[in-house]
Amino acid sequence: MMLLWIPLLFLIPFGFIWMMRSNAVGDGCCGMNHASTATPQGVSSGAEPMEILRQRLARGEITSAEYEEIRRRSVR
């Protein structure tokens, strides 16, 4: 009977540490990913829209034609 408690004594602290580490990484509650709070990589949260547009073009996320169209729309 005593042998059944030994694995349980190791699993409880391991599970507690695992839950605390998963929250510290930023997964959110219950392992849900809160993508709406994250900023895109390489973009500061206070960047101007045109700077973000230039950075997206530099990273290859948008083409030159898309860049020009978005820039024309935002200037109006």
C-alpha positions as CSV (number, residue, x, y, z in Angstrom):
1,M,0.0,0.0,0.0
2,M,2.9,2.3,0.8
3,L,4.3,1.8,-2.7
4,L,1.2,3.4,-4.3
5,W,1.8,6.7,-2.5
6,I,5.4,7.1,-3.7
7,P,4.5,8.0,-7.4
8,L,1.8,10.3,-6.2
9,L,4.2,12.2,-4.0
10,F,6.4,12.9,-7.0
11,L,3.5,13.6,-9.5
12,I,1.8,16.3,-7.4
13,P,4.9,18.7,-7.1
14,F,5.8,18.0,-10.8
15,G,2.2,18.9,-11.9
16,F,2.2,22.1,-9.8
17,I,5.6,23.2,-11.2
18,W,4.4,22.4,-14.8
19,M,1.2,24.5,-14.3
20,M,3.1,27.4,-12.9
21,R,5.7,27.4,-15.7
22,S,3.1,27.2,-18.5
23,N,1.4,30.3,-17.1
24,A,4.7,32.1,-16.8
25,V,5.5,31.6,-20.5
26,G,2.4,33.6,-21.4
27,D,0.0,30.8,-22.6
28,G,-2.7,32.3,-20.4
29,C,-5.3,30.5,-18.4
30,C,-5.8,26.8,-19.2
31,G,-3.2,26.8,-22.0
32,M,-5.2,29.2,-24.1
33,N,-3.1,31.4,-26.4
34,H,-4.1,35.1,-26.2
35,A,-2.8,36.3,-29.6
36,S,-4.7,39.5,-29.4
37,T,-2.4,40.8,-26.7
38,A,0.8,40.0,-28.5
39,T,2.6,42.4,-30.8
40,P,4.1,41.2,-34.1
41,Q,7.8,40.3,-34.0
42,G,10.0,43.3,-34.5
43,V,7.2,45.9,-34.1
44,S,7.0,48.0,-31.0
45,S,3.6,48.6,-29.6
46,G,3.8,52.4,-30.1
47,A,5.1,52.3,-33.7
48,E,3.5,54.6,-36.3
49,P,1.3,52.9,-39.0
50,M,3.7,53.9,-41.8
51,E,6.7,52.5,-39.9
52,I,4.8,49.2,-39.4
53,L,4.0,49.2,-43.1
54,R,7.7,49.7,-44.0
55,Q,8.8,46.9,-41.6
56,R,6.2,44.5,-43.1
57,L,7.6,45.3,-46.6
58,A,11.2,44.8,-45.4
59,R,10.3,41.4,-43.8
60,G,8.6,40.3,-47.1
61,E,5.1,40.0,-45.5
62,I,3.7,42.3,-48.3
63,T,4.7,43.0,-51.9
64,S,5.7,46.5,-53.2
65,A,2.3,46.8,-55.0
66,E,0.5,46.1,-51.7
67,Y,2.7,48.6,-49.9
68,E,2.0,51.3,-52.5
69,E,-1.8,50.6,-52.3
70,I,-1.9,50.7,-48.5
71,R,0.2,53.8,-48.4
72,R,-2.1,55.6,-50.9
73,R,-5.1,54.7,-48.9
74,S,-3.6,55.8,-45.6
75,V,-2.5,59.2,-47.0
76,R,-6.0,60.3,-47.8
